[in-house]
Amino acid sequence: MSLALLPDVALPARTALIFAPFVLPICAHVAWTDLSAMRISNRAVVALAAVFLLLGPFLYPLDVYGWRLVTLVAVLLAGVLVNAAGLMGAGDAKFIAAAAPFLEPADLQGLLLLFCAVLLASFATHRLARATPLRRLVPHWQSWEQQRKFPMGFPLGATLAGYLLLAILS
């Protein structure tokens, strides 16, 4: 695939490159634990927020960094309300809040499109694997038994990872 086919991302490649070695393993951990145990740990969410808290001041002007922290709090409060309404798991809401500061505001529309594509691919992959002998590779995963719940940490983690990788490649 030509790099010209990739969407433009406002997040600077240098910034994404600095965040990626810390964020990508957290995203993988979140996807794995949500698939296997149907939960996103507070430890993973705190680790993701800590990456931004520790590296952000070196990558953004102080006013931008401050607004990113305000975004984290605002998204967390919205997530608490959505969770209280029973529309989203608490771990999902906390992960989205911890991921919010990494997003360039200009990339919101593209990120939502990326999330939709990743969500569809994740759902199809999970359901296909569940219905095939691939399931035997990890028979203990709790997500196999869920009929009404889907491990959203899988597409959420993949979306944040994909966003950073797109920024690096653009």
Sequence and secondary structure as in RCSB ss.txt:
>XXXX:A:sequence
MSLALLPDVALPARTALIFAPFVLPICAHVAWTDLSAMRISNRAVVALAAVFLLLGPFLYPLDVYGWRLVTLVAV
LLAGVLVNAAGLMGAGDAKFIAAAAPFLEPADLQGLLLLFCAVLLASFATHRLARATPLRRLVPHWQSWEQQRKF
PMGFPLGATLAGYLLLAILS
>XXXX:A:secstr
  GGGS    S HHHHHHHHHHHHHHHHHHHHHHHHHS   HHHHHHHHHHHHHHHHHHS HHHHHHHHHHHHHH
HHHHHHHHHTTSS HHHHHHHHHHGGGS GGGHHHHHHHHHHHHHHHHHHHHHHHTSGGGGGSTT GGGT SS  
 THHHHHHHHHHHHHHHHH 
